[in-house]
Amino acid sequence: MNPITTKTQKNKADYQVLVQRAVRKVNAPASAQLKKWAISALLGRMPSAELTIRLVGIKEMTHLNSTYRHKNGPTNILSFPFDEPHETDSTMPLLGDLVICAEVVNQEALDQNKLAAAHWAHMVIHGTLHLLGYDHENEADALKMEAEEIGILDTLEIPNPYHINKKGESS
């Protein structure tokens, strides 16, 4: 699959987002939607960037989670930042890869009574912010990252994922 370059006139930004689908017959958003969500997290934070979003199954995600995080079982999303060598003269920085387990994300949306699209958007934005250097290792960093996520989601008219009631509505 070829990456699609998205140029935004407003910010004169240039982004390339490649979507890889390593699983078939899985309920996941369209590639264009995944790209839109990733780009929404990049806008205003980086003038140009390239990243890959890879959709995987339980088996691959379990292996990656065990290998890189030393945790058993699958997780919803993993971010793999690319550490670009200093001697590289790249006009478009390679941010890294997001690996998303569609089955886990869909099950979480059901379990948390969230709209699947809203949860997917949150996961893609969350992962993209990790590639940009955000983390949630301590409370202050977590609050900063959550505020960024909430702000980005708000621009997409998606409710705050941290305040969802049992009916899937913002509270």
Secondary structure, 3 states (H helix, E strand, C coil): CCCEEEEECCCCEEEEEEEEECCCCCCCCCHHHHHHHHHHHHCCCCCEEEEEEEEECHHHHHHHHHHHHCCCCCCCEEEEECCCCCCCCCCCCEEEEEEEEHHHHHHHHHHCCCCHHHHHHHHHHHHHHHHCCCCCCCHHHHHHHHHHHHHHHHHCCCCCCCCECCCCCEC
